[in-house]
């Protein structure tokens, strides 16, 4: 067959030698044109980020719009992420085969079409179908944004300036969605949200057609039939994991049989993909490299950090939601998250250099440990302005960690050759997209478990015969005296209000427990990293030859 694999034993360099040479890099843009390209990249990144964040930030409001429960509305995010977590792997090869300019134009046109179709999704079932295709259309947008931001930068500035800027703008979607959602929902409900997203996509379409990318495309081996088979297994496996991590804590892990079935399906599919790739001479993914000590260490570090960053992306926002605050009351919080991202991107661009990655990550972990430690002192009376400092530190930690990890992981892959780039992409995307979902699931599950513990503990101390408990029930029942005259009904309503207050306090204690555990894990990570740096310094002092990074 035409797409048969090469003979076994063929080396990667030999295969690569038959590929056309990569085009030389274009000259740097003028300052004005460079800023224009970076603006286009920022617009594309924010457009893509809003597409996902409009749902995650407004789950309760969208549930009301579509007449769905919260558990049903969360499927809008699940079906979006199911194809989104894996499709970029295939798109990287498609970009190589069909050309960067054509790829960029087709990608943004498909995104615009799906954004416009959302305007006609008036019922929940249709919205689910549209969100699934939106997840497919949005998958190349992050990489497209990065390409525009890096395009035209001098080679020495791509990592020190371009990568921090790219990582900063990619995470801006959530705070911007939180800031503008109240106004858009007031103007036109869910339709206004998706109309705004479609408008941004149309603007981005015009700018991309007017300003085509000039950077050369990496030359990768063409797509074969076995690449598609491998991707099919990866897509099903990673998609199943995405659905489980999004919905698991809402339907609860041990109560819905289909959760276990999806986990088994994911394990089987990912195992099949690994088995296929291990027996190919030119695999889509180099499984042996992915399971090497260095990459396992790299992956574990990214997963741990994504888990810790759930404190801000999921924990703090949901903490205030439990206290009864809506997006209108959280505008200051979102401004702080946005500001921290911009500041950290600027600081990172000044610090990022080869050999300084460990130091930057150490600073990031210290800021994270301090910020989450401050949040662990929260009470039921805490309001967003009292967490501005801590959330600024946590946001700075996020912005300082990701650019060095992305940049130098990317370099490590390219040093092995272009064929290793896809292997690195799956590591980074899995840890960032699926890892973020996993971190949110773990954080939310821990909070639910601790809430049940604290609720049981607090309820066991509320004895109706206790004079203080009886007095508190009487105080709460007084608010109903204008509409109820029966003493028994008044007492019952007072007991209901007291139970609600107990549960609210239990949630506060649960979130502070989660913040404290996050701080403790970050502190342990700081200690481990310090010990590693000390060991490396000692090793270099004993052996003058540079130690392997």
C-alpha positions in Angstrom: 0.0 0.0 0.0 1.1 3.6 -0.6 1.0 4.5 3.1 2.7 1.4 4.5 5.3 2.0 7.2 9.0 2.1 6.3 11.0 -1.1 6.8 11.7 -1.8 10.4 15.0 -0.5 11.7 15.0 2.6 9.6 16.4 5.5 11.6 14.6 8.8 12.0 17.4 10.9 10.5 17.4 8.7 7.4 13.7 9.3 6.9 14.1 13.0 7.6 16.8 13.2 4.9 14.2 12.7 2.2 12.1 15.6 3.4 12.5 19.0 1.7 14.7 21.5 3.5 12.9 24.0 5.7 12.7 27.5 4.4 15.0 30.1 6.0 13.4 32.3 8.6 12.0 35.6 7.4 13.7 38.8 8.5 12.3 40.5 11.6 9.3 42.8 11.2 9.5 46.5 11.8 8.4 47.6 15.2 4.9 48.7 14.0 4.3 45.5 12.1 5.6 43.4 14.9 3.2 45.0 17.3 0.4 44.4 14.8 1.2 40.7 14.6 1.3 40.4 18.3 -2.0 42.2 18.6 -3.5 39.7 16.1 -2.1 36.8 18.2 -3.6 38.4 21.4 -7.0 38.8 19.8 -7.0 35.1 18.6 -5.9 33.9 22.0 -8.6 35.9 23.8 -11.3 34.8 21.3 -10.4 31.2 21.9 -10.2 31.7 25.7 -13.6 33.3 25.8 -15.2 30.4 24.0 -14.3 28.1 26.8 -14.5 30.5 29.7 -18.0 31.9 28.9 -19.4 28.5 29.9 -17.2 27.8 32.9 -17.8 31.2 34.4 -21.5 31.2 33.7 -22.6 27.6 34.3 -25.5 28.6 36.6 -26.7 31.4 34.3 -26.6 29.1 31.2 -28.4 26.4 33.1 -31.3 28.9 33.6 -31.1 30.0 30.0 -31.5 26.5 28.6 -33.9 25.2 31.4 -31.3 22.7 32.6 -29.9 21.6 36.0 -26.4 22.5 37.0 -25.3 18.9 36.4 -26.8 19.0 32.9 -25.2 22.4 32.1 -21.7 21.2 33.0 -22.0 19.0 29.9 -21.6 22.1 27.8 -18.0 22.3 29.1 -17.5 18.5 28.9 -18.5 18.1 25.2 -16.3 21.2 24.4 -13.2 19.7 26.0 -13.7 16.1 24.8 -12.3 16.8 21.2 -10.3 19.8 22.2 -7.7 18.0 24.4 -6.4 15.9 21.6 -7.1 17.4 18.2 -4.0 19.7 18.2 -1.8 16.6 17.8 -3.2 15.9 14.4 -3.5 19.5 13.4 0.3 20.0 13.8 0.9 17.5 11.0 -1.9 19.0 8.9 -0.3 22.4 9.3 3.0 20.9 8.0 1.4 19.2 5.0 -0.9 21.9 3.8 1.1 25.1 4.6 0.9 27.5 7.4 -1.0 30.3 5.7 -3.7 28.0 4.3 -3.9 26.2 7.7 -4.4 29.6 9.5 -7.1 30.8 7.2 -9.1 27.5 7.2 -8.8 27.2 11.0 -10.2 30.7 11.7 -12.9 30.3 9.1 -14.1 27.1 10.7 -14.0 28.8 14.1 -16.1 31.7 12.8 -18.7 29.4 11.4 -19.1 27.5 14.6 -19.3 30.8 16.6 -22.1 32.0 14.3 -24.0 28.7 14.5 -24.1 29.1 18.3 -26.4 32.0 17.9 -29.1 29.7 16.6 -28.7 27.1 19.4 -31.8 28.0 21.4 -32.4 24.6 23.1 -30.1 22.6 25.3 -29.7 19.6 23.0 -28.7 21.8 20.0 -26.3 23.7 22.3 -24.5 20.5 23.2 -24.0 19.6 19.6 -22.7 23.1 18.7 -20.4 23.2 21.7 -18.8 19.8 20.6 -18.0 21.3 17.2 -16.8 24.5 18.8 -14.3 22.5 20.8 -13.1 21.0 17.5 -12.8 24.4 15.8 -11.1 26.0 18.8 -8.3 23.4 19.1 -5.9 25.1 16.7 -6.5 28.6 17.9 -4.0 28.5 20.8 -1.1 27.4 18.6 -2.2 29.9 15.9 -2.1 32.7 18.6 1.4 31.6 19.6 2.6 31.6 16.0 1.4 35.2 15.4 3.0 36.4 18.6 6.3 34.8 17.7 6.2 35.7 14.0 8.7 38.3 13.1 10.5 38.4 16.5 14.3 38.0 16.3 15.3 34.4 17.1 16.9 35.4 20.4 13.7 37.2 21.5 11.2 34.4 20.7 11.8 32.6 24.1 12.6 35.6 26.2 9.8 37.9 25.0 7.5 35.9 22.7 6.8 32.9 24.9 6.0 34.9 28.1 3.7 37.1 26.1 2.0 34.1 24.5 1.5 32.2 27.7 0.1 35.4 29.3 -2.5 36.2 26.7 -3.6 32.5 26.4 -4.8 32.5 30.1 -6.6 35.9 29.9 -9.9 34.3 28.7 -11.2 33.5 32.2 -10.7 36.9 33.9 -12.0 38.8 30.8 -15.0 36.5 30.6 -15.7 37.1 34.3 -15.5 40.9 33.8 -17.7 41.3 30.7 -20.2 38.4 31.3 -22.6 40.3 33.6 -23.0 43.1 31.1 -23.5 40.8 28.1 -26.0 38.6 30.0 -27.9 41.7 31.0 -28.1 42.8 27.4 -29.1 39.6 25.8 -28.5 36.5 27.8 -26.6 33.6 26.4 -27.1 34.9 22.8 -25.2 38.0 23.7 -22.3 36.0 25.0 -22.0 34.0 21.8 -22.6 37.0 19.6 -19.7 38.8 21.2 -17.5 35.7 20.7 -18.6 35.5 17.0 -17.8 39.2 16.6 -14.3 38.8 17.9 -13.8 35.8 15.6 -14.9 37.8 12.6 -12.4 40.6 13.4 -9.7 38.0 13.8 -10.6 36.4 10.5 -10.2 39.7 8.7 -6.8 40.4 10.4 -5.5 36.9 9.6 -6.4 37.2 5.9 -4.9 40.7 5.8 -1.7 39.7 7.7 -0.6 36.2 6.7 2.0 34.4 8.7 5.5 34.5 7.3 7.3 32.1 9.6 8.3 28.8 7.9 6.4 25.6 8.8 8.3 22.8 10.5 8.7 19.9 8.1 7.2 16.8 9.5 6.6 13.4 7.9 3.3 13.1 6.1 0.2 11.7 7.7 -0.2 7.9 7.2 -3.1 5.6 7.8 -1.5 4.3 11.1 -1.2 7.9 12.3 -5.0 8.2 12.0 -5.5 4.9 13.8 -3.3 6.0 16.6 -5.0 9.3 16.8 -8.4 7.7 16.9 -7.5 5.7 20.0 -5.9 8.8 21.6 -8.9 11.0 20.8 -11.3 8.5 22.4 -9.1 7.9 25.4 -8.3 11.5 26.1 -11.8 12.6 25.3 -13.2 10.1 27.8 -10.8 11.3 30.5 -11.9 14.9 29.8 -15.6 14.0 30.2 -14.8 12.2 33.5 -12.8 14.9 35.0 -15.4 17.6 34.1 -18.5 15.7 35.3 -17.2 13.3 37.8 -17.6 15.4 41.0 -21.0 16.6 40.0 -22.5 13.1 39.5 -20.1 11.7 42.1 -17.4 9.2 41.3 -18.9 6.1 42.8 -22.6 6.7 42.1 -22.7 6.9 38.3 -21.8 3.6 36.6 -20.9 5.3 33.3 -18.0 7.1 35.0 -16.3 3.8 35.6 -17.1 2.6 32.1 -15.5 5.8 30.6 -12.4 5.3 32.7 -12.0 1.7 31.5 -12.6 2.9 27.9 -9.9 5.5 28.3 -7.4 3.0 29.7 -8.0 0.5 26.9 -7.8 3.1 24.2 -4.6 4.8 25.5 -3.0 1.3 26.0 -3.9 0.4 22.4 -2.4 3.7 21.1 0.8 3.0 23.1 1.0 -0.6 21.8 0.7 0.6 18.2 3.3 3.3 18.6 5.8 1.1 20.3 5.8 -1.2 17.2 6.2 1.5 14.6 9.4 2.8 13.1 8.1 6.3 12.5 5.5 6.7 15.3 3.2 9.6 15.6 4.3 9.7 19.3 7.6 8.4 20.6 6.3 6.5 23.6 9.8 5.5 24.7 10.9 9.1 24.9 7.6 10.0 26.7 8.4 7.4 29.4 12.0 8.4 29.8 13.1 9.7 33.2 13.5 13.3 32.1 10.0 13.5 30.4 8.3 11.7 33.2 9.9 14.3 35.6 8.8 17.1 33.3 5.3 15.8 33.0 4.9 15.2 36.8 6.1 18.8 37.5 3.6 20.3 35.1 0.7 18.1 36.5 1.6 19.0 40.1 1.7 22.7 39.2 -1.7 22.5 37.4 -3.1 20.9 40.4 -1.8 23.7 42.7 -3.1 26.4 40.3 -6.6 25.0 40.6 -6.7 27.1 43.8 -7.2 30.2 41.8 -8.9 28.9 38.6 -11.5 26.9 40.5 -11.1 27.2 44.2 -11.3 30.9 45.0 -14.0 31.6 42.4 -16.2 28.8 43.7 -15.5 29.8 47.3 -17.0 33.2 46.7 -19.9 31.6 44.8 -20.7 29.5 47.9 -20.7 32.8 49.9 -23.4 34.0 47.5 -21.4 36.4 45.4 -22.0 36.7 41.6 -19.7 37.8 38.8 -20.8 41.4 39.4 -19.3 41.3 42.9 -16.1 39.5 41.6 -15.0 42.2 39.2 -12.1 43.3 41.4 -11.0 39.7 41.8 -10.9 39.3 38.0 -9.0 42.5 37.6 -6.4 41.2 40.0 -6.1 38.0 38.1 -5.7 39.9 34.8 -3.1 42.3 36.4 -1.1 39.5 37.9 -0.9 37.8 34.5 0.4 40.9 32.8 3.0 41.6 35.6 4.2 38.0 35.6 4.6 38.0 31.8 6.7 41.2 32.1 8.8 39.8 34.9 9.3 36.5 33.2 10.5 38.1 30.0 13.2 39.8 32.1 14.3 36.7 33.9 13.9 33.9 31.5 17.3 32.7 30.4 19.0 29.3 29.8 20.1 28.0 33.2 17.6 30.1 35.2 14.6 27.9 34.8 15.0 26.2 38.2 15.4 29.6 39.9 12.3 31.0 38.2 10.3 27.9 39.2 11.5 28.2 42.8 10.3 31.8 42.9 7.0 30.7 41.5 6.5 28.0 44.1 7.4 30.4 46.9 4.8 32.9 45.7 2.2 30.1 45.4 2.9 28.8 48.9 2.6 32.3 50.4 -0.6 33.2 48.5 -2.5 30.0 49.2 -1.3 30.1 52.8 -2.9 33.6 53.2 -6.1 32.3 51.6 -6.3 29.5 54.2 -7.2 32.1 56.8 -10.5 33.0 55.1 -13.8 33.1 56.9 -17.4 33.4 56.0 -17.0 37.2 56.2 -14.1 37.3 53.7 -14.7 39.3 50.6 -12.8 39.5 47.3 -10.9 42.7 48.3 -9.4 40.8 51.3 -7.8 38.3 48.9 -6.4 40.7 46.4 -2.8 40.3 47.7 -2.9 36.6 47.9 -4.5 36.2 44.5 -1.9 38.6 43.0 0.8 36.3 44.3 -0.9 33.1 43.0 -1.4 34.7 39.6 2.2 35.8 39.5 3.2 32.2 40.3 1.2 30.9 37.4 2.7 33.4 34.9 6.3 32.7 36.1 6.0 28.9 35.9 4.5 28.1 32.5 6.7 30.1 29.9 10.0 28.6 31.0 8.5 25.1 31.1 7.0 25.5 27.6 10.0 27.2 26.1 12.7 24.8 27.2 10.6 21.7 26.8 10.1 22.9 23.2 13.8 23.3 22.7 14.5 19.9 24.2 12.1 18.3 21.7 13.6 20.2 18.7 17.1 19.1 19.7 15.9 15.5 19.3 14.5 16.4 15.9 11.2 17.6 14.3 9.6 14.2 14.7 9.8 14.6 18.5 7.8 17.8 18.4 4.4 15.9 18.4 5.6 13.9 21.4 6.3 17.1 23.3 3.0 18.6 22.2 1.1 15.8 23.8 3.0 16.2 27.0 2.4 19.9 27.2 -1.2 19.9 26.0 -2.2 17.0 28.2 -0.8 18.6 31.3 -2.3 22.0 30.5 -5.7 21.1 29.2 -6.5 17.7 30.7 -4.2 18.5 33.7 -6.2 21.6 34.5 -9.5 19.6 34.4 -7.9 17.0 36.6 -6.7 19.6 39.1 -10.2 21.2 39.2 -11.8 17.7 39.7 -9.4 16.9 42.6 -9.8 20.2 44.2 -13.6 20.1 44.0 -13.7 16.5 45.2 -11.6 17.4 48.2 -13.8 20.3 49.0 -17.0 18.2 48.8 -15.4 15.5 51.1 -14.3 18.0 53.7 -17.7 19.8 53.5 -19.5 16.6 54.4 -17.0 16.0 57.3 -17.5 19.5 58.7 -21.2 19.5 58.2 -21.5 16.3 60.2 -19.2 17.6 62.9 -21.0 20.9 63.3 -24.5 19.3 63.2 -23.5 16.9 65.9 -22.9 19.9 68.3 -26.3 21.5 67.6 -28.6 20.1 70.2 -32.1 21.6 70.1 -32.3 21.5 73.9 -29.3 23.8 74.1 -30.4 27.3 75.1 -28.0 29.0 72.7 -29.2 26.8 69.8 -32.8 27.5 70.7 -32.1 31.3 70.9 -30.4 31.3 67.5 -33.4 29.4 65.9 -35.7 32.0 67.5 -33.6 34.9 66.0 -33.7 33.4 62.6 -37.4 32.6 62.7 -38.2 36.2 63.6 -37.7 37.1 59.9 -40.9 35.1 59.1 -43.2 36.6 61.8 -44.7 38.9 59.3 -46.0 35.9 57.2 -46.3 33.1 59.7 -48.2 33.0 62.9 -48.0 29.3 63.9 -45.2 28.8 66.5 -44.3 25.3 65.2 -43.9 26.5 61.6 -41.8 29.5 62.8 -39.5 27.1 64.7 -39.2 24.8 61.7 -38.3 27.7 59.3 -35.7 28.9 61.9 -34.2 25.4 62.0 -34.0 25.4 58.1 -32.2 28.7 58.1 -29.8 27.5 60.8 -29.0 24.3 58.8 -28.2 26.5 55.8 -25.8 28.6 57.9 -24.2 25.4 59.2 -23.7 24.2 55.6 -22.3 27.5 54.5 -19.8 27.5 57.4 -18.9 23.9 56.5 -18.1 24.9 53.0 -15.9 27.8 54.3 -14.0 25.3 56.4 -13.7 22.9 53.5 -12.2 25.6 51.2 -9.8 26.8 53.8 -8.7 23.2 54.3 -8.1 22.9 50.5 -6.2 26.2 50.5 -4.0 25.0 53.4 -3.2 21.7 51.7 -2.3 23.5 48.5 0.1 25.7 50.5 1.6 22.7 52.2 2.2 20.9 48.9 3.8 24.0 47.4 6.0 24.3 50.5 7.1 20.7 50.2 7.9 21.3 46.5 10.0 24.3 47.4 12.0 22.2 49.9 12.5 19.4 47.3 13.6 21.9 44.7 16.1 23.5 47.1 17.5 20.1 48.0 17.8 19.3 44.3 19.6 22.6 43.5 22.0 22.0 46.5 22.7 18.5 45.2 23.3 19.8 41.7 25.7 22.5 43.0 27.6 20.0 45.0 27.8 17.6 42.0 29.1 20.4 39.8 31.7 21.4 42.5 33.0 17.8 42.6 32.8 17.1 38.9 33.8 20.2 36.8 31.9 18.8 33.8 28.4 20.4 33.5 25.7 18.3 35.0 22.8 17.2 32.7 19.8 19.5 33.2 
